[in-house]
């Protein structure tokens, strides 16, 4: 308008002003180019978009027209109609979820032959420390768990607690063996190697941020709740436990839920209730009255909060547990983690193969995002639990379904 161009011609041209700003045109699709729109059911935005893509492809046959969408249904429909379509890749953390960092490193059988030169070892409390040098050190990350398990050799399970800036040496610290009943956490012990690593990192006071990945039945929730109760009720490290999760339904939404914030969140916390029952009933020597008293004490210390009201809050001396974190976007994950104040520990749990949020994939999930971005921070750790311990039925279902 400033250049005196009539309004009725603006849909036919594009121009650049004196400041170098480019103005784009809008154009009506002619009837000859709108054949695909007529063939598809009207009233659906997806079909209108597909019609526009088809019209652009017809008008610009010398160019490649591509529909970029995170909606897999639209991409399938576009391919069926002969249109080019691809996913939006800019928000993906990794190209393949199979190469996602799992927090563990298997040491080869000849590890000591190449890493025992200038070996140092010392004792501090219940831990033994080893300073090693060798070619594998450059491949390790902070707080990564190493294991050396080979026939006829002494096994080693350790945690990388220090890496030289040059990448030539590292310090390995031995672990507390939580598979031993005398080291039980709220009556719960580790049943496999990954669970032992998980309990070590959950009970570590130097770790502020923990991510746990694993299939259904690997023990993520049970181990986290047991460690939370042990550190809150027995050891006094935290004032209370805050548990939240994404309220994404697997099937049809059941609609409005009456009650307070905690009552509305109760249907979403079935996993929490199931594990609390296991932990409360775990002491075979406690009577019904003792169990009821323990249950009331736990209810006063474990708070269920809705994720919708987290922005602006600050949690001090709390243990914040984020369940079903695979359904969160990177921005939602940032919002929750930045709620942590002084003395607060954050634990994120999830299963990347069970994403229920539309437009999120394994590679773009907020859980995969934080696993990769926190990988080398000295106060964070990640463990991927691989072995199911729920039941033989659950294990078989995870393998074949």
C-alpha positions in Angstrom: 0.0 0.0 0.0 2.9 2.3 0.8 4.1 1.9 -2.8 0.7 2.5 -4.2 0.0 -1.0 -5.4 -3.7 -1.7 -5.8 -5.2 -4.3 -3.4 -6.7 -6.3 -6.3 -3.2 -7.1 -7.6 -1.6 -8.1 -4.3 -2.6 -11.7 -4.8 -0.7 -11.9 -8.1 2.8 -10.5 -7.2 5.5 -10.5 -4.6 7.9 -7.6 -4.2 10.8 -6.3 -2.0 10.6 -2.9 -0.3 13.5 -0.4 0.1 14.6 -2.1 3.3 15.1 -5.4 1.6 12.1 -7.0 3.2 10.4 -9.6 1.0 6.6 -9.6 0.8 4.9 -12.9 -0.2 1.8 -13.2 -2.2 -1.3 -15.3 -1.5 -3.1 -16.8 -4.5 -6.4 -18.5 -5.0 -6.3 -22.1 -6.4 -7.9 -22.3 -9.8 -10.6 -24.8 -10.4 -8.4 -26.9 -12.6 -5.8 -27.3 -9.8 -8.5 -28.1 -7.2 -9.5 -31.5 -8.5 -7.9 -33.4 -5.6 -9.8 -31.2 -3.1 -13.1 -32.1 -4.8 -12.2 -35.8 -4.6 -11.6 -35.7 -0.9 -14.2 -35.3 1.8 -14.9 -31.6 2.6 -14.7 -30.1 6.0 -11.4 -31.6 7.0 -8.3 -29.4 7.4 -6.0 -32.3 6.5 -7.7 -32.7 3.1 -7.5 -29.0 2.4 -3.7 -29.1 3.1 -3.3 -32.1 0.8 -5.2 -30.3 -1.9 -3.0 -27.3 -1.7 0.1 -29.5 -1.8 -1.3 -31.2 -4.9 -2.1 -27.8 -6.5 1.5 -26.5 -5.9 2.9 -29.6 -7.3 0.8 -29.2 -10.4 1.8 -25.5 -10.8 5.5 -26.0 -10.1 6.3 -29.2 -11.9 9.9 -28.1 -12.3 10.4 -28.1 -8.5 10.1 -30.7 -5.7 7.1 -29.9 -3.4 7.3 -31.7 -0.1 4.7 -31.8 2.7 6.4 -31.7 6.1 4.3 -32.9 9.0 4.6 -34.7 12.3 1.2 -36.3 11.7 2.0 -39.8 10.5 -1.6 -40.3 9.3 -1.3 -37.3 7.0 2.0 -38.5 5.7 0.6 -41.9 4.9 -2.4 -40.3 3.1 -0.1 -38.0 1.2 2.1 -40.9 0.0 -1.1 -42.8 -1.0 -2.1 -39.8 -3.2 1.3 -39.7 -4.8 2.6 -36.6 -2.9 6.0 -36.2 -1.3 5.9 -36.2 2.5 8.4 -36.4 5.3 8.7 -36.0 9.0 10.0 -32.9 10.8 13.5 -33.8 11.8 14.7 -30.6 13.5 13.4 -31.6 16.9 14.9 -35.1 16.9 17.7 -35.6 19.4 19.0 -38.8 17.8 18.6 -40.5 14.5 18.1 -43.9 15.9 16.8 -44.7 19.5 19.0 -47.9 19.5 22.1 -45.7 19.8 20.7 -43.7 22.8 23.1 -43.5 25.7 22.2 -46.3 28.2 24.6 -45.4 31.1 26.6 -48.6 31.0 29.8 -49.8 29.5 31.0 -53.4 29.2 34.7 -53.7 29.7 36.5 -56.2 27.4 38.3 -59.3 28.6 41.7 -57.7 28.0 40.8 -54.5 29.8 43.4 -54.8 32.6 46.2 -55.6 30.1 45.8 -52.2 28.5 44.7 -50.1 31.5 46.8 -51.4 34.5 49.8 -49.2 33.8 50.3 -46.6 36.6 47.2 -48.0 38.3 46.4 -46.3 41.6 43.9 -47.5 44.2 42.8 -46.2 47.6 40.0 -46.7 50.1 37.5 -44.0 51.3 34.9 -45.3 53.7 32.9 -48.1 52.1 34.2 -47.4 48.6 37.4 -48.4 46.8 38.7 -46.1 44.1 40.9 -46.9 41.0 42.6 -44.4 38.8 43.2 -46.0 35.4 44.8 -44.9 32.2 44.2 -46.3 28.7 42.5 -46.0 25.3 38.9 -46.7 26.6 38.9 -43.7 29.0 38.0 -41.3 26.2 34.8 -43.3 25.5 33.4 -43.0 29.0 31.0 -40.4 30.4 30.7 -39.0 33.9 28.7 -41.3 36.2 28.6 -44.1 33.6 28.6 -47.6 35.1 31.3 -50.0 34.1 31.1 -53.8 34.5 33.8 -56.4 34.0 32.2 -59.9 34.0 34.2 -62.7 32.4 34.6 -66.4 33.4 37.5 -67.2 35.7 38.1 -63.6 36.5 37.1 -61.4 39.4 34.1 -59.3 38.4 34.2 -55.5 38.7 31.3 -53.1 38.9 32.2 -49.4 39.2 31.1 -45.9 38.5 33.1 -43.3 36.6 33.3 -40.4 39.1 36.1 -38.4 37.5 37.5 -38.0 34.1 40.8 -36.1 33.4 40.2 -33.1 31.1 42.7 -34.5 28.6 40.7 -37.8 28.5 43.8 -39.9 29.4 42.8 -41.1 32.9 39.6 -41.6 35.0 38.7 -42.6 38.5 36.4 -45.6 39.0 34.5 -46.0 42.3 33.1 -49.4 43.4 29.4 -49.7 44.2 27.3 -50.7 47.1 25.9 -54.2 46.4 22.2 -53.8 46.8 21.6 -57.4 45.7 22.8 -58.3 49.2 19.8 -58.4 51.6 21.6 -56.5 54.3 21.8 -53.4 52.0 18.0 -53.4 51.3 16.3 -50.1 50.5 12.9 -50.0 52.3 13.0 -53.8 52.2 13.7 -53.9 48.5 16.9 -55.3 47.0 18.2 -55.4 43.4 17.5 -58.5 41.4 19.9 -57.8 38.5 22.9 -55.7 37.5 20.9 -52.7 36.1 18.7 -52.5 39.2 21.8 -52.5 41.4 23.1 -49.5 39.4 19.7 -47.8 39.7 19.6 -48.1 43.5 23.2 -46.8 43.7 22.4 -43.7 41.7 19.0 -43.1 43.4 20.8 -43.2 46.8 23.8 -41.1 45.8 23.7 -37.7 47.4 26.0 -36.3 44.8 23.5 -37.0 42.0 20.8 -34.3 41.5 19.2 -35.6 38.3 18.4 -39.2 37.4 16.8 -40.7 34.3 15.6 -44.3 34.3 14.5 -46.0 31.0 13.1 -49.4 30.7 10.4 -51.7 29.5 7.3 -52.4 31.6 8.1 -54.5 34.6 11.8 -53.6 34.9 11.3 -52.0 38.3 11.6 -48.3 37.6 8.8 -47.2 39.8 9.3 -49.6 42.6 13.0 -48.8 43.0 12.4 -45.1 42.8 9.6 -45.1 45.4 11.6 -47.3 47.7 14.6 -45.0 47.5 12.3 -42.0 48.0 10.8 -43.4 51.2 14.1 -44.5 52.6 15.7 -41.1 52.1 12.6 -39.2 53.3 11.3 -41.2 56.2 14.4 -43.0 57.4 17.3 -40.7 56.5 15.7 -37.3 56.5 17.4 -36.1 53.3 14.2 -34.8 51.8 11.2 -33.1 53.4 8.7 -34.8 51.2 8.2 -36.6 47.8 6.5 -34.9 44.9 5.1 -37.1 42.2 3.7 -35.9 38.9 3.1 -37.3 35.4 1.7 -36.4 32.1 -2.1 -37.0 32.1 -2.2 -38.6 28.6 -4.8 -41.3 28.2 -4.0 -44.6 26.4 -7.6 -45.0 25.1 -10.7 -42.9 25.2 -10.8 -40.0 27.7 -13.1 -40.6 30.6 -14.0 -36.9 30.9 -14.3 -34.6 33.9 -12.9 -35.8 37.2 -14.4 -34.4 40.4 -12.5 -33.5 43.6 -9.4 -31.8 44.7 -6.1 -31.6 42.6 -4.8 -34.8 44.3 -8.1 -36.6 43.9 -8.2 -35.7 40.2 -4.7 -37.1 39.8 -5.5 -40.4 41.7 -6.7 -42.3 38.6 -3.4 -41.5 36.9 -1.4 -42.8 39.8 -2.3 -46.4 39.7 1.3 -47.5 39.4 2.2 -45.4 42.5 -0.6 -47.0 44.5 0.4 -50.5 43.4 4.0 -50.0 44.4 3.1 -48.4 47.7 1.0 -51.4 48.6 4.0 -53.7 47.9 6.3 -51.6 50.0 3.9 -51.3 52.9 3.2 -55.0 53.0 6.9 -55.9 52.5 7.6 -56.3 56.3 6.2 -59.7 57.1 6.8 -59.1 60.9 4.7 -55.9 61.1 1.1 -56.2 62.2 -2.0 -54.6 60.6 -1.9 -51.6 62.9 1.8 -51.0 62.1 1.1 -51.2 58.4 -1.8 -48.8 58.7 0.3 -46.3 60.6 3.1 -46.6 58.0 0.5 -46.0 55.3 -0.8 -42.8 56.9 2.8 -41.6 57.4 3.6 -42.2 53.8 0.4 -40.3 52.7 1.6 -37.3 54.6 5.0 -37.3 53.0 4.1 -38.3 49.4 2.3 -35.6 47.5 0.7 -36.0 44.1 0.7 -32.9 42.0 -0.8 -32.1 38.6 1.7 -31.0 35.9 -0.6 -28.2 34.7 0.1 -26.1 37.8 3.9 -26.5 38.0 5.0 -23.3 36.3 6.4 -20.7 38.8 6.8 -23.2 41.7 10.1 -23.9 43.5 10.7 -27.1 45.3 13.3 -27.0 48.2 14.6 -30.2 49.8 12.1 -32.3 47.9 12.4 -35.4 45.8 10.6 -34.7 42.5 9.5 -37.8 40.6 8.3 -37.4 37.0 6.6 -40.6 35.9 5.7 -41.5 32.3 8.3 -38.8 31.2 8.3 -40.2 27.6 5.1 -38.3 27.0 6.6 -34.9 27.7 8.0 -32.5 25.1 11.5 -31.0 25.6 9.9 -27.7 26.7 7.7 -29.4 29.2 10.7 -31.3 30.6 12.6 -28.0 31.0 9.7 -26.4 32.8 9.6 -29.3 35.4 13.3 -29.7 35.9 13.8 -26.0 36.5 11.4 -26.2 39.4 14.2 -27.8 41.5 15.5 -25.6 44.3 18.3 -26.2 46.8 18.5 -29.8 48.1 16.1 -31.1 45.5 16.6 -34.3 43.5 14.7 -35.0 40.2 14.0 -38.5 38.9 12.5 -39.0 35.5 11.2 -42.4 34.5 9.7 -43.7 31.3 9.5 -46.2 28.4 10.2 -44.7 25.0 8.3 -47.6 23.3 5.1 -46.5 25.0 4.6 -42.9 23.8 0.9 -41.9 23.9 1.3 -38.2 23.0 0.4 -37.3 19.4 3.3 -35.9 17.3 6.0 -37.2 19.7 8.4 -39.9 18.6 11.1 -41.9 20.4 13.7 -39.5 18.9 11.9 -36.3 19.8 10.6 -37.2 23.3 11.6 -34.9 26.1 13.0 -38.0 28.0 15.4 -38.8 25.2 16.2 -35.0 25.0 17.4 -34.9 28.7 19.2 -38.2 28.5 21.4 -36.8 25.8 21.8 -33.3 27.1 22.7 -34.3 30.7 25.0 -37.1 29.7 28.3 -35.5 30.8 27.1 -33.4 33.7 28.9 -34.5 36.9 25.7 -34.4 39.0 23.4 -36.5 36.7 23.2 -40.2 35.8 21.2 -42.4 33.5 20.4 -46.1 33.6 18.5 -48.2 31.1 16.9 -51.2 32.8 16.8 -54.1 30.4 15.6 -57.1 32.3 12.0 -57.5 33.4 11.3 -58.7 36.9 7.5 -58.3 37.0 6.4 -61.8 35.8 7.2 -64.3 33.1 4.0 -63.3 31.3 5.0 -59.6 31.2 8.5 -60.5 30.0 7.2 -62.7 27.2 4.7 -60.0 26.2 7.5 -57.4 25.9 9.4 -59.8 23.6 6.7 -60.9 21.2 4.1 -58.1 21.1 
